[in-house]
Amino acid sequence: MDTRIWSDTPLNPPEGGKGLAQSFSNELFPPSGGQRGVLTIVKVGGAVVEDEAQLSAFLIDFIAIQGPKVLVHGGGRRATKVAERLGIETKMVEGRRITDAEMLEVVTMVYGGLVNKHIVASLQAHGVDAIGLTGADADIIRSAKRPPVTLTPTSPTTPTIPTSPTTIDFGFVGDVQQANGSKIAHFIEGGLVPVIAPLTHDGQGSMLNTNADTMAQETAKAMAAEGFDVTLVYAFEKPGVLARPDDDSSVISTITAQDFQRLKAGGTISGGMLPKIENALAAIEAGVSRVVITSAQAVGKEGGTVIKKL
């Protein structure tokens, strides 16, 4: 049985070190004058990370982005597969992972090890001096353990949702308290590309499983506070926020806070896209210059959904 977790196929390097994303920061989103220059933060979803062909294509465009950059990644599906191999049950409630002590070991191994180091090694193979990090490394992102929460069912026919209001303990899951922008800036200004896994710590010795979208948002906010002109990109398997979920051509080009409330009330935006846009709007409110939700295969190209304050 083939037990390899990653393909041995190497990335195809961009010719001459250039790609279509070369002009991303300067042409698609002109600099607005951050004191310390333009910084691009890209969060790539787990579905892309776990597909070797998609990941390879994405990294080529990520490499070609001009200027300093940070990559934040997911990896939930990979963690589920590894847990299954180890005989550890994966428990989900409303799409959120219950992280008990055993599952915490799995996600720490997978996110901070297998996934993170595979991405770092791939970037190093192209001459990109990447450094793999979790929130615990250099104390860049610290969280508080999420207290038990009461969930009210929205779809009683869905088996993973309680049939009545139920208190759920998500275990070792972190809610971000602070991101240390000065520490992250130290890596960037030292010529390194941080690759951040979706793990934080509580400052008391415990690692915490943490939402990657939230980590990207908090990182972007912290870097904007440090004086960078920040573009935050959420890259996943769809071409943007869709007006019709089954129609990839129905990309909504721009969403403001008012648009979001209207689209949410009408059911156009729902499920996992809700927290993604909430994170995007929070980043804009906190001083991040631009937020784009787009396909991982369109990073650095025109298109996608731009999130705006007004």
Residue frames relative to the residue before (quaternion, step in Angstrom):
aa qw qx qy qz dx dy dz
M 1.0000 0.0000 0.0000 0.0000 0.00 0.00 0.00
D 0.3913 -0.7120 0.5342 0.2337 3.55 -0.95 0.91
T 0.1025 -0.8335 0.5426 0.0215 3.58 -0.43 1.20
R 0.3530 0.7462 -0.5025 0.2569 3.59 1.21 0.26
I 0.3371 -0.7388 0.5493 0.1968 3.55 -0.99 0.81
W 0.7855 0.2012 -0.1105 0.5747 3.57 1.07 -0.69
S 0.5382 -0.6042 0.4841 0.3330 3.53 -1.21 0.60
D 0.4309 -0.6841 0.5230 0.2699 3.56 -1.21 0.56
T 0.4784 0.6834 -0.4353 0.3385 3.58 1.29 -0.07
P 0.3304 -0.7652 0.5118 0.2083 3.63 -0.61 1.05
L 0.5910 -0.5433 0.4510 0.3901 3.53 -1.29 0.30
N 0.3929 -0.6733 0.5644 0.2715 3.53 -1.18 0.60
P 0.3665 -0.7629 0.4790 0.2329 3.62 -0.50 1.09
P 0.5254 -0.6144 0.4748 0.3479 3.59 -1.13 0.60
E 0.5306 -0.6370 0.4476 0.3352 3.58 -0.97 0.83
G 0.8493 0.0823 -0.0868 0.5141 3.52 -0.86 1.02
G 0.5754 -0.6082 0.3768 0.3963 3.58 1.25 0.30
K 0.6468 0.5083 -0.3277 0.4647 3.62 1.22 0.24
G 0.0549 -0.7877 0.6132 0.0220 3.54 -1.19 0.65
L 0.7211 -0.4409 0.3067 0.4377 3.54 -1.32 0.04
A 0.6510 0.5239 -0.3183 0.4477 3.56 1.22 -0.44
Q 0.3424 0.7922 -0.4658 0.1955 3.58 1.28 -0.07
S 0.7865 0.3349 -0.1682 0.4908 3.58 0.89 -0.91
F 0.2425 0.8347 -0.4759 0.1341 3.57 1.26 0.24
S 0.7478 0.4211 -0.2445 0.4513 3.55 0.59 -1.13
N 0.7660 0.4240 -0.2125 0.4340 3.59 0.90 -0.89
E 0.7524 0.3864 -0.2259 0.4833 3.61 1.02 -0.70
L 0.7202 0.4259 -0.2654 0.4791 3.57 0.73 -1.01
F 0.7908 0.0710 -0.0231 0.6075 3.58 1.05 -0.79
P 0.2356 -0.8020 0.5286 0.1479 3.62 0.03 1.19
P 0.5833 -0.5990 0.4169 0.3566 3.60 -1.04 0.73
S 0.2707 -0.7736 0.5524 0.1523 3.57 -1.04 0.78
G 0.6908 -0.5499 0.2739 0.3813 3.57 1.17 0.37
G 0.2073 0.7797 -0.5609 0.1856 3.59 1.02 0.69
Q 0.5801 -0.6318 0.3867 0.3386 3.57 -0.91 0.91
R 0.7777 0.3174 -0.1639 0.5173 3.59 1.00 -0.79
G 0.6564 -0.5450 0.2973 0.4287 3.59 1.24 0.37
V 0.6833 -0.4921 0.3739 0.3889 3.49 -1.42 0.08
L 0.0197 -0.7689 0.6390 -0.0026 3.56 -1.07 0.83
T 0.1622 -0.7820 0.5968 0.0776 3.57 -0.87 0.98
I 0.0919 -0.7723 0.6281 0.0244 3.56 -0.84 1.06
V 0.0702 -0.8055 0.5884 -0.0001 3.57 -0.66 1.11
K 0.1279 -0.7485 0.6447 0.0881 3.53 -0.95 0.93
V 0.1102 -0.7991 0.5899 0.0354 3.58 -0.71 1.09
G 0.4643 -0.7338 0.4397 0.2295 3.52 -0.85 1.07
G 0.6704 -0.5431 0.3534 0.3616 3.50 -1.27 0.53
A 0.6126 0.5619 -0.3589 0.4244 3.60 1.04 -0.72
V 0.6565 0.4804 -0.2985 0.4992 3.58 1.12 -0.68
V 0.6493 0.5396 -0.3157 0.4332 3.57 0.89 -0.95
E 0.7452 0.4340 -0.2183 0.4568 3.56 1.01 -0.83
D 0.6318 0.4394 -0.3393 0.5410 3.59 1.31 0.15
E 0.3984 -0.7753 0.4291 0.2368 3.57 -0.27 1.26
A 0.6517 0.5141 -0.3266 0.4521 3.60 0.96 -0.79
Q 0.6655 0.4916 -0.3012 0.4742 3.59 0.93 -0.90
L 0.6536 0.5179 -0.3170 0.4518 3.57 0.94 -0.89
S 0.6429 0.5326 -0.3278 0.4422 3.59 0.91 -0.86
A 0.6779 0.4830 -0.2884 0.4733 3.57 0.90 -0.96
F 0.6409 0.5316 -0.3218 0.4507 3.57 0.99 -0.83
L 0.6843 0.5010 -0.3054 0.4330 3.59 0.81 -0.94
I 0.5878 0.5607 -0.3775 0.4444 3.59 1.07 -0.63
D 0.6997 0.4468 -0.2747 0.4850 3.60 0.89 -0.89
F 0.6085 0.5414 -0.3562 0.4580 3.60 1.07 -0.67
I 0.6350 0.5406 -0.3242 0.4464 3.57 0.94 -0.90
A 0.7141 0.4913 -0.2538 0.4293 3.58 0.97 -0.91
I 0.4694 0.6553 -0.4619 0.3700 3.61 1.22 -0.12
Q 0.4052 -0.7273 0.5017 0.2349 3.57 -0.76 1.02
G 0.8040 0.3280 -0.2282 0.4404 3.53 -1.21 0.57
P 0.7343 -0.4028 0.3026 0.4551 3.57 -1.32 -0.01
K 0.0172 0.8048 -0.5917 0.0428 3.55 -1.08 0.72
V 0.1826 -0.7419 0.6380 0.0960 3.52 -1.33 0.50
L 0.1571 -0.7743 0.6057 0.0946 3.57 -1.05 0.76
V 0.0811 -0.7534 0.6518 0.0317 3.55 -0.95 0.99
H 0.0829 -0.8384 0.5385 0.0118 3.61 -0.76 0.98
G 0.3982 -0.6677 0.5728 0.2596 3.48 -1.38 0.37
G 0.0018 0.8221 -0.5689 -0.0193 3.56 -1.18 -0.61
G 0.2729 0.8255 -0.4670 0.1613 3.57 1.24 0.37
R 0.6624 0.5101 -0.3231 0.4434 3.58 0.93 -0.81
R 0.6167 0.5330 -0.3397 0.4692 3.56 1.08 -0.71
A 0.6402 0.5210 -0.3254 0.4613 3.59 1.00 -0.81
T 0.6356 0.5302 -0.3266 0.4563 3.58 1.00 -0.80
K 0.6653 0.5033 -0.3023 0.4611 3.60 0.95 -0.87
V 0.6692 0.4846 -0.3077 0.4719 3.58 0.94 -0.87
A 0.6206 0.5380 -0.3414 0.4569 3.60 1.01 -0.78
E 0.6372 0.5258 -0.3242 0.4609 3.58 1.00 -0.82
R 0.6403 0.5226 -0.3264 0.4587 3.60 0.98 -0.82
L 0.7182 0.4381 -0.2375 0.4856 3.56 1.08 -0.77
G 0.5066 -0.6727 0.4065 0.3543 3.58 1.28 0.00
I 0.5022 0.6340 -0.4277 0.4036 3.58 1.20 0.51
E 0.3942 -0.7429 0.4955 0.2172 3.56 -0.70 1.09
T 0.2804 -0.7317 0.5984 0.1669 3.55 -1.07 0.84
K 0.0925 -0.7947 0.5995 0.0222 3.56 -0.75 1.07
M 0.0504 -0.7988 0.5992 -0.0194 3.56 -0.81 1.09
V 0.0529 -0.7588 0.6477 0.0437 3.55 -1.12 0.71
E 0.8312 -0.0934 0.0016 0.5481 3.57 -0.62 1.20
G 0.7370 -0.4464 0.2212 0.4568 3.54 0.93 0.96
R 0.6460 0.5080 -0.3181 0.4726 3.58 1.27 -0.01
R 0.4487 -0.7293 0.4660 0.2231 3.53 -0.91 1.01
I 0.3318 -0.6786 0.6168 0.2215 3.54 -1.06 0.86
T 0.1077 -0.8219 0.5590 0.0191 3.59 -0.58 1.16
D 0.0467 -0.7878 0.6140 -0.0130 3.56 -0.06 1.32
A 0.7668 -0.3810 0.2320 0.4615 3.59 -1.26 0.02
E 0.6588 0.5008 -0.3130 0.4661 3.61 0.99 -0.82
M 0.6875 0.4748 -0.2908 0.4663 3.57 0.89 -0.90
L 0.5785 0.5674 -0.3792 0.4468 3.59 1.12 -0.55
E 0.6314 0.5151 -0.3356 0.4727 3.60 1.01 -0.75
V 0.6505 0.5218 -0.3190 0.4503 3.58 0.99 -0.83
V 0.7194 0.4418 -0.2815 0.4562 3.60 0.71 -1.01
T 0.6063 0.5361 -0.3660 0.4595 3.60 1.08 -0.60
M 0.6611 0.5002 -0.2939 0.4757 3.57 0.98 -0.86
V 0.7295 0.4452 -0.2483 0.4560 3.58 0.83 -0.99
Y 0.7264 0.4294 -0.2626 0.4680 3.60 0.70 -1.04
G 0.7672 0.3863 -0.1966 0.4728 3.55 0.75 -1.09
G 0.7371 0.3844 -0.2138 0.5130 3.58 1.24 -0.43
L 0.8022 0.3438 -0.1942 0.4478 3.56 -0.01 -1.33
V 0.7447 0.4042 -0.2376 0.4750 3.57 0.65 -1.10
N 0.6941 0.4980 -0.2906 0.4311 3.57 0.73 -1.06
K 0.7274 0.4404 -0.2631 0.4558 3.58 0.77 -0.96
H 0.5771 0.5554 -0.3800 0.4628 3.58 1.16 -0.48
I 0.6608 0.4886 -0.3050 0.4812 3.59 0.95 -0.86
V 0.6530 0.5161 -0.3153 0.4559 3.60 0.90 -0.92
A 0.6685 0.4970 -0.3072 0.4602 3.59 0.89 -0.90
S 0.6336 0.5281 -0.3281 0.4605 3.58 1.04 -0.76
L 0.6605 0.4888 -0.3050 0.4813 3.59 0.98 -0.82
Q 0.6372 0.5263 -0.3295 0.4566 3.59 0.97 -0.80
A 0.6193 0.5623 -0.3408 0.4292 3.58 1.07 -0.72
H 0.7129 0.3986 -0.2349 0.5270 3.57 1.26 -0.42
G 0.6157 -0.5934 0.3397 0.3917 3.55 1.21 0.39
V 0.4995 0.6197 -0.4434 0.4122 3.57 1.24 0.34
D 0.3068 -0.7783 0.5214 0.1684 3.58 -0.57 1.15
A 0.0298 0.8360 -0.5408 0.0885 3.56 0.32 1.33
I 0.1343 -0.7627 0.6265 0.0879 3.53 -1.25 0.54
G 0.3204 -0.7634 0.5358 0.1657 3.55 -0.76 1.08
L 0.0110 -0.8175 0.5725 -0.0611 3.54 -0.85 1.04
T 0.1666 -0.6754 0.6924 0.1917 3.49 -1.42 0.31
G 0.6965 -0.4584 0.3314 0.4415 3.56 -1.24 0.06
A 0.6193 0.5606 -0.3435 0.4292 3.57 1.18 -0.50
D 0.6136 0.5622 -0.3530 0.4276 3.59 1.10 -0.64
A 0.8315 -0.0196 -0.0733 0.5503 3.54 -0.68 1.24
D 0.4782 -0.6919 0.4261 0.3333 3.60 1.26 0.39
I 0.2236 0.8247 -0.5005 0.1392 3.60 1.00 0.78
I 0.7970 0.0503 -0.0321 0.6010 3.62 1.09 -0.61
R 0.0736 -0.8053 0.5883 -0.0082 3.54 -0.68 1.17
S 0.1274 -0.8071 0.5758 0.0267 3.56 -1.03 0.86
A 0.3588 -0.6619 0.5988 0.2731 3.49 -1.41 0.10
K 0.5204 -0.6250 0.4767 0.3338 3.57 -1.02 0.77
R 0.4650 -0.7035 0.4679 0.2643 3.53 -0.77 1.07
P 0.3764 -0.7128 0.5357 0.2516 3.61 -0.83 0.88
P 0.6554 -0.4813 0.3736 0.4464 3.61 -1.20 0.28
V 0.1582 -0.7923 0.5861 0.0614 3.56 -1.02 0.83
T 0.3726 -0.7042 0.5591 0.2297 3.54 -1.21 0.60
L 0.1411 -0.8009 0.5803 0.0443 3.55 -0.70 1.13
T 0.2132 -0.7481 0.6175 0.1169 3.52 -1.03 0.88
P 0.4559 -0.7212 0.4396 0.2806 3.60 -0.64 1.05
T 0.1971 -0.7655 0.6007 0.1198 3.54 -1.12 0.74
S 0.7788 0.1566 -0.0900 0.6008 3.59 1.28 -0.28
P 0.2200 -0.8366 0.4865 0.1230 3.60 0.22 1.29
T 0.6411 0.5418 -0.3390 0.4248 3.61 1.14 -0.45
T 0.5984 0.5576 -0.3631 0.4463 3.59 1.28 -0.24
P 0.4193 -0.7650 0.4230 0.2451 3.63 -0.47 1.16
T 0.6733 0.4997 -0.3224 0.4393 3.64 1.08 -0.49
I 0.6489 0.4724 -0.3211 0.5026 3.60 1.27 0.00
P 0.5095 -0.6571 0.4462 0.3310 3.64 -0.79 0.92
T 0.4795 -0.6880 0.4690 0.2771 3.60 -1.09 0.71
S 0.7629 0.1335 -0.1198 0.6211 3.59 1.26 -0.11
P 0.6877 -0.4610 0.3191 0.4613 3.61 -1.16 0.37
T 0.0084 0.8215 -0.5619 0.0962 3.54 -0.64 1.17
T 0.3762 -0.7025 0.5558 0.2366 3.56 -1.06 0.79
I 0.0987 -0.8082 0.5806 -0.0016 3.53 -0.70 1.15
D 0.1934 -0.7365 0.6370 0.1196 3.53 -0.99 0.92
F 0.2537 -0.8034 0.5234 0.1274 3.57 -0.42 1.23
G 0.5053 -0.6858 0.4066 0.3301 3.57 1.26 0.02
F 0.8118 -0.2430 0.2026 0.4909 3.54 -1.04 -0.87
V 0.2985 0.7232 -0.5444 0.3027 3.55 0.55 1.28
G 0.2511 -0.8147 0.5116 0.1077 3.56 -0.83 0.99
D 0.2033 -0.7112 0.6587 0.1377 3.51 -1.21 0.72
V 0.4521 -0.7420 0.4243 0.2549 3.56 -0.48 1.24
Q 0.2186 -0.7682 0.5924 0.1056 3.55 -0.98 0.96
Q 0.8071 -0.1091 0.1052 0.5706 3.58 0.94 -0.83
A 0.1684 -0.7312 0.6497 0.1221 3.51 -1.26 0.63
N 0.3377 -0.7669 0.5187 0.1696 3.56 -0.83 1.01
G 0.2374 -0.8248 0.5015 0.1089 3.54 0.02 1.33
S 0.6381 0.5394 -0.3449 0.4277 3.58 0.99 -0.72
K 0.6393 0.5108 -0.3269 0.4728 3.60 1.06 -0.71
I 0.6554 0.4969 -0.3118 0.4758 3.58 0.95 -0.87
A 0.6294 0.5324 -0.3262 0.4626 3.59 1.02 -0.80
H 0.5951 0.5744 -0.3581 0.4332 3.58 1.08 -0.69
F 0.6574 0.4897 -0.3070 0.4835 3.58 0.97 -0.85
I 0.6718 0.5147 -0.3016 0.4391 3.56 0.86 -1.01
E 0.7226 0.4393 -0.2545 0.4691 3.57 0.82 -0.96
G 0.6073 0.5111 -0.3537 0.4948 3.55 1.32 -0.08
G 0.6016 -0.6081 0.3364 0.3939 3.57 1.31 0.21
L 0.5473 0.6221 -0.3860 0.4054 3.58 1.27 0.25
V 0.2963 -0.7095 0.6074 0.1997 3.55 -1.28 0.49
P 0.2768 -0.7760 0.5405 0.1705 3.62 -0.34 1.17
V 0.0952 -0.7427 0.6609 0.0493 3.55 -1.07 0.88
I 0.1148 -0.8580 0.5005 -0.0060 3.55 -0.19 1.34
A 0.2962 -0.7505 0.5730 0.1438 3.55 -0.84 1.10
P 0.5401 -0.6568 0.4237 0.3121 3.62 -1.12 0.59
L 0.4646 0.6179 -0.4761 0.4192 3.52 0.67 1.23
T 0.0508 -0.7709 0.6338 0.0380 3.57 -1.05 0.78
H 0.3011 -0.7290 0.5671 0.2373 3.57 -1.25 -0.28
D 0.4861 -0.6973 0.4598 0.2569 3.55 -1.26 0.44
G 0.5382 -0.6331 0.4031 0.3833 3.60 1.24 0.02
Q 0.6916 0.4351 -0.2668 0.5111 3.56 1.33 -0.04
G 0.7056 -0.4815 0.2557 0.4526 3.56 1.24 0.35
S 0.6582 0.5011 -0.3177 0.4634 3.61 1.23 -0.03
M 0.3586 -0.6864 0.5915 0.2242 3.53 -1.07 0.83
L 0.1440 -0.7917 0.5905 0.0619 3.57 -1.17 0.60
N 0.4227 -0.6696 0.5563 0.2522 3.54 -1.01 0.91
T 0.0041 -0.8401 0.5370 -0.0763 3.61 -0.59 1.12
N 0.5641 -0.6284 0.4274 0.3228 3.55 -0.99 0.90
A 0.4415 -0.7286 0.4621 0.2465 3.58 -0.72 1.09
D 0.6040 0.5493 -0.3651 0.4473 3.62 1.03 -0.67
T 0.6660 0.4949 -0.2959 0.4732 3.55 0.97 -0.90
M 0.6417 0.5223 -0.3324 0.4527 3.59 0.96 -0.78
A 0.6392 0.5141 -0.3267 0.4694 3.58 1.01 -0.76
Q 0.6502 0.5167 -0.3106 0.4624 3.57 0.96 -0.86
E 0.6869 0.4780 -0.2894 0.4647 3.58 0.86 -0.95
T 0.6189 0.5276 -0.3388 0.4732 3.58 1.08 -0.68
A 0.6533 0.5159 -0.3086 0.4603 3.58 0.95 -0.90
K 0.6507 0.5133 -0.3137 0.4634 3.58 0.94 -0.86
A 0.6683 0.5063 -0.3027 0.4533 3.57 0.93 -0.91
M 0.6841 0.4793 -0.2929 0.4653 3.58 0.98 -0.80
A 0.5954 0.5333 -0.3619 0.4797 3.59 1.13 -0.55
A 0.6500 0.5109 -0.3107 0.4690 3.58 1.03 -0.79
E 0.6521 0.5037 -0.3068 0.4764 3.59 1.22 -0.48
G 0.6336 -0.5767 0.3196 0.4047 3.58 1.27 0.05
F 0.4978 0.6334 -0.4457 0.3902 3.59 1.22 0.29
D 0.3846 -0.6518 0.5995 0.2606 3.53 -1.28 0.55
V 0.0840 -0.8780 0.4709 -0.0181 3.54 0.06 1.38
T 0.1035 -0.7194 0.6834 0.0691 3.50 -1.13 0.89
L 0.1416 -0.7804 0.6072 0.0477 3.56 -0.81 1.09
V 0.0738 -0.8001 0.5953 -0.0008 3.57 -0.75 1.08
Y 0.1668 -0.7400 0.6441 0.0987 3.54 -0.92 1.01
A 0.0533 -0.8226 0.5653 -0.0296 3.59 -0.38 1.27
F 0.1303 0.7878 -0.5898 0.1210 3.55 -0.71 1.08
E 0.7641 -0.4341 0.2429 0.4107 3.59 -1.25 -0.21
K 0.6680 0.4646 -0.2978 0.4992 3.62 1.24 -0.21
P 0.5732 -0.6389 0.3921 0.3309 3.63 -1.14 0.53
G 0.7742 -0.1792 0.1180 0.5955 3.59 1.27 0.00
V 0.6683 -0.4043 0.3738 0.5002 3.56 -1.23 -0.47
L 0.2286 -0.8209 0.5167 0.0830 3.57 -0.66 1.14
A 0.4483 -0.6676 0.5275 0.2739 3.56 -1.06 0.80
R 0.7564 0.1472 -0.0820 0.6320 3.57 1.21 -0.66
P 0.4568 -0.7538 0.3935 0.2613 3.59 -0.29 1.25
D 0.7372 0.4148 -0.2345 0.4790 3.60 1.04 -0.68
D 0.6749 0.4595 -0.2784 0.5058 3.59 1.29 0.05
D 0.2696 -0.8086 0.5053 0.1347 3.57 -0.19 1.29
S 0.6227 0.5362 -0.3531 0.4473 3.60 1.22 -0.20
S 0.6185 0.5812 -0.3306 0.4128 3.60 1.29 -0.17
V 0.1777 0.8187 -0.5259 0.1472 3.58 1.03 0.80
I 0.3220 -0.7088 0.5964 0.1958 3.55 -0.98 0.92
S 0.3748 -0.7928 0.4325 0.2094 3.58 -0.38 1.21
T 0.8078 0.0658 0.0041 0.5857 3.60 1.03 -0.79
I 0.0242 -0.7775 0.6283 0.0113 3.56 -1.06 0.80
T 0.1614 -0.7561 0.6290 0.0814 3.55 -0.90 1.01
A 0.7060 -0.4256 0.3314 0.4590 3.57 -1.30 0.05
Q 0.6511 0.5060 -0.3142 0.4703 3.59 1.00 -0.79
D 0.6281 0.5320 -0.3281 0.4634 3.57 0.99 -0.86
F 0.6442 0.5500 -0.3223 0.4226 3.54 0.93 -0.93
Q 0.6636 0.5019 -0.3119 0.4587 3.59 0.88 -0.90
R 0.6593 0.5053 -0.3022 0.4675 3.57 1.00 -0.84
L 0.6904 0.4763 -0.2775 0.4686 3.59 0.87 -0.94
K 0.6253 0.5289 -0.3252 0.4728 3.56 1.10 -0.69
A 0.6711 0.4992 -0.2964 0.4611 3.59 0.89 -0.94
G 0.7116 0.4560 -0.2530 0.4708 3.56 1.08 -0.73
G 0.5241 -0.6675 0.3909 0.3562 3.56 1.28 -0.06
T 0.4278 0.7018 -0.4728 0.3178 3.62 1.24 0.09
I 0.7526 0.2281 -0.1318 0.6035 3.56 1.06 -0.81
S 0.1844 0.7800 -0.5716 0.1758 3.57 -0.69 1.07
G 0.7704 0.3975 -0.2502 0.4311 3.54 -1.33 -0.09
G 0.8553 -0.1568 0.1240 0.4780 3.52 -1.08 -0.82
M 0.5823 0.5807 -0.3832 0.4206 3.59 1.20 -0.33
L 0.5507 0.6351 -0.3958 0.3698 3.61 1.12 -0.54
P 0.7231 0.4088 -0.2824 0.4798 3.66 0.64 -0.95
K 0.5860 0.5767 -0.3801 0.4238 3.61 1.10 -0.60
I 0.7063 0.4337 -0.2661 0.4923 3.59 0.89 -0.93
E 0.5976 0.5458 -0.3659 0.4594 3.60 1.05 -0.64
N 0.6448 0.5037 -0.3122 0.4827 3.59 1.01 -0.82
A 0.6452 0.5281 -0.3198 0.4502 3.58 0.98 -0.86
L 0.6778 0.4827 -0.2929 0.4709 3.59 0.89 -0.91
A 0.6287 0.5276 -0.3379 0.4606 3.60 1.02 -0.74
A 0.6359 0.5265 -0.3239 0.4621 3.57 1.05 -0.77
I 0.6485 0.5106 -0.3148 0.4686 3.59 0.94 -0.87
E 0.6478 0.5257 -0.3107 0.4556 3.58 0.95 -0.89
A 0.7204 0.4523 -0.2388 0.4684 3.59 1.08 -0.74
G 0.7071 -0.5047 0.2639 0.4191 3.59 1.21 0.21
V 0.4357 0.6556 -0.4872 0.3781 3.59 1.24 0.17
S 0.4938 -0.7194 0.4077 0.2690 3.57 -0.75 1.05
R 0.8150 -0.0175 0.0846 0.5729 3.57 0.83 -1.00
V 0.0510 -0.7572 0.6493 0.0496 3.54 -1.19 0.68
V 0.0479 -0.7922 0.6081 -0.0178 3.55 -0.87 1.04
I 0.1515 -0.7425 0.6457 0.0946 3.55 -1.08 0.83
T 0.1764 0.8089 -0.5270 0.1920 3.56 -0.47 1.19
S 0.6583 -0.4803 0.3976 0.4218 3.53 -1.35 0.00
A 0.5483 -0.6061 0.4622 0.3440 3.56 -1.11 0.67
Q 0.6810 0.4694 -0.2890 0.4821 3.58 1.16 -0.49
A 0.6897 0.4328 -0.2826 0.5071 3.59 1.29 0.11
V 0.3341 0.7424 -0.5149 0.2684 3.59 1.23 0.29
G 0.7947 0.2451 -0.2080 0.5149 3.54 -0.74 1.08
K 0.6760 0.4293 -0.2903 0.5238 3.55 1.29 0.03
E 0.6141 -0.5379 0.4113 0.4054 3.55 -1.24 0.28
G 0.5781 0.5796 -0.4396 0.3696 3.54 -1.22 0.54
G 0.5951 0.5659 -0.4316 0.3733 3.53 -1.30 -0.13
T 0.5230 -0.6067 0.5021 0.3259 3.51 -1.38 -0.17
V 0.2154 -0.7671 0.5947 0.1075 3.56 -0.78 1.08
I 0.2548 -0.7565 0.5875 0.1330 3.57 -0.87 1.02
K 0.0344 -0.8123 0.5814 -0.0313 3.56 -0.75 1.10
K 0.5789 -0.5975 0.4355 0.3438 3.54 -1.22 0.57
L 0.8039 0.1110 -0.0176 0.5840 3.56 0.92 -0.98
